[in-house]
């Protein structure tokens, strides 16, 4: 009986520091960056003030070999098997079973200074590296590209919205709408 009382007091004293031990209780977000999220998730975009695009999901569309290009739904196919591995959004390609990672460098556009984001298994393309903060459920994670860069979405051919990267300080990217990306756990 006494050991249960001591455990109860310990839990009450440490809950504000460690977060509640119960799933439905309050959570204390991580104050340190998170480099790995092993649980499968979908990627949702949040664009305050843009009701047409906010809360749409990232879908994949095959583009040569095992590459997959991310588009906002309804384009492409729905995928909820993303994970975060060493600060990079990673997936297992549906068509080939290959591990693919989100990269920068596809189709740079000198007109607006943005570059396409894409998933590939090649190790030669620069990775899109995120600093991730938080960790108390959907919309409580904050994914930020390193070096002040931003994820944005831009109208593409066939009435699709493609994911792009805009570097910090880019003032030519008005047609690429800046988006916050958040995980939605599968």
C-alpha positions in Angstrom: 0.0 0.0 0.0 2.7 2.4 1.0 4.7 1.8 -2.3 1.6 2.8 -4.3 1.3 6.1 -2.3 5.0 6.9 -3.0 4.5 6.1 -6.7 1.5 8.3 -6.8 3.3 11.2 -5.2 6.3 10.7 -7.6 4.0 10.7 -10.6 2.2 13.9 -9.4 5.5 15.7 -8.9 7.2 14.6 -12.1 4.2 14.9 -14.5 4.7 18.7 -15.1 8.3 17.9 -16.0 8.0 14.7 -17.9 4.4 14.9 -19.2 1.5 12.9 -18.0 2.0 9.1 -18.1 -1.5 8.7 -19.4 -2.2 8.9 -23.1 -5.1 11.3 -22.6 -3.3 13.6 -20.2 -1.3 16.7 -21.0 2.0 16.5 -22.9 5.1 18.6 -22.6 6.5 19.1 -26.1 10.2 18.5 -26.6 12.4 21.5 -26.0 15.2 19.8 -28.1 15.0 19.0 -31.8 13.7 15.6 -32.8 15.7 13.8 -35.4 13.6 10.6 -35.8 9.9 9.8 -35.9 9.6 6.0 -36.4 5.8 6.0 -36.5 4.2 6.1 -40.0 2.6 9.4 -40.9 0.9 11.3 -43.7 2.2 14.8 -44.5 -0.5 17.6 -44.2 0.1 21.2 -45.3 -1.2 24.1 -43.2 -1.5 27.5 -44.9 -3.4 29.9 -42.7 -5.7 32.1 -44.7 -5.8 29.8 -47.7 -8.9 27.6 -47.3 -8.4 26.0 -50.7 -5.0 24.5 -49.9 -4.8 24.2 -46.1 -5.2 20.7 -44.6 -4.5 19.0 -47.9 -2.2 15.9 -47.9 1.0 15.3 -49.7 0.6 12.6 -52.3 3.2 10.9 -54.5 3.3 10.6 -58.3 5.9 8.3 -59.9 8.5 10.1 -62.0 11.1 7.7 -63.6 12.6 4.8 -61.8 11.9 4.8 -58.1 11.6 8.6 -57.9 8.3 10.0 -56.5 7.3 13.7 -56.9 5.1 15.1 -54.1 1.9 16.9 -55.0 -1.1 18.1 -53.0 -4.1 15.8 -53.1 -6.0 14.9 -55.2 -3.1 14.5 -57.6 -1.0 11.4 -57.2 -1.6 8.5 -54.7 -2.1 8.8 -51.0 0.7 7.6 -48.8 0.8 7.3 -45.0 4.1 5.4 -44.7 6.4 8.4 -44.2 8.9 8.4 -41.3 11.5 10.9 -40.1 15.0 9.4 -40.2 18.0 11.5 -39.3 16.0 14.7 -39.9 14.9 13.6 -43.4 11.4 12.6 -44.4 11.8 9.0 -45.7 9.4 6.5 -47.3 9.4 3.1 -48.9 8.5 3.5 -52.6 5.2 1.6 -53.3 6.3 0.6 -56.8 9.7 -0.7 -56.1 10.1 -1.2 -52.3 13.2 1.0 -52.3 13.8 3.4 -49.5 13.4 7.0 -50.8 14.2 10.3 -49.1 13.0 13.8 -49.7 15.6 15.8 -51.6 16.2 19.3 -53.0 17.4 20.1 -56.5 14.8 19.1 -59.0 13.9 21.6 -61.7 15.4 24.8 -60.3 13.5 27.8 -61.6 15.6 31.0 -62.1 12.4 33.1 -62.5 11.2 32.6 -59.0 14.3 31.1 -57.3 12.6 27.9 -56.1 13.6 24.3 -56.6 11.4 21.2 -56.8 11.3 18.8 -53.8 11.3 15.1 -54.8 11.8 11.7 -53.2 14.6 9.5 -54.6 16.7 6.5 -53.6 19.9 8.0 -55.1 22.5 9.1 -52.6 23.8 11.9 -54.8 21.0 14.4 -54.4 21.0 16.9 -51.5 18.6 15.9 -48.8 15.8 18.2 -47.4 17.0 18.3 -43.8 14.4 19.4 -41.2 14.8 20.6 -37.7 11.7 19.2 -36.0 10.3 20.4 -32.7 7.3 19.4 -30.5 5.9 16.0 -30.2 2.4 16.0 -28.7 0.2 14.7 -31.5 -1.0 16.2 -34.8 -0.3 19.8 -35.5 2.0 20.0 -32.5 5.1 19.2 -34.5 7.0 21.9 -36.3 9.0 20.9 -39.3 11.5 23.6 -40.4 14.0 23.3 -43.2 17.5 24.1 -42.1 19.2 27.4 -43.0 15.9 29.3 -42.9 14.6 27.8 -46.2 10.9 27.2 -46.5 8.6 24.6 -48.1 6.1 26.1 -50.5 3.5 24.8 -53.0 3.2 26.1 -56.5 0.7 25.5 -59.3 2.0 23.0 -61.8 0.8 21.6 -65.1 -2.5 19.7 -65.2 -4.0 21.8 -62.3 -1.7 20.2 -59.8 0.2 21.8 -56.9 3.8 20.7 -56.5 6.1 20.9 -53.5 9.1 23.3 -53.8 11.8 24.7 -51.7 12.6 28.4 -51.4 15.8 29.5 -49.8 16.0 32.1 -47.0 15.7 35.7 -48.3 14.2 34.7 -51.7 12.0 37.7 -52.7 11.1 36.3 -56.2 8.9 33.4 -54.9 5.5 35.2 -54.8 3.7 32.4 -56.8 5.0 29.7 -54.4 2.8 29.7 -51.3 4.7 29.1 -48.1 3.3 26.1 -46.2 3.8 24.6 -42.8 4.0 20.8 -43.0 2.8 18.6 -40.1 2.6 14.8 -39.6 -0.8 13.1 -39.4 -0.2 9.7 -37.8 -1.5 6.7 -39.7 
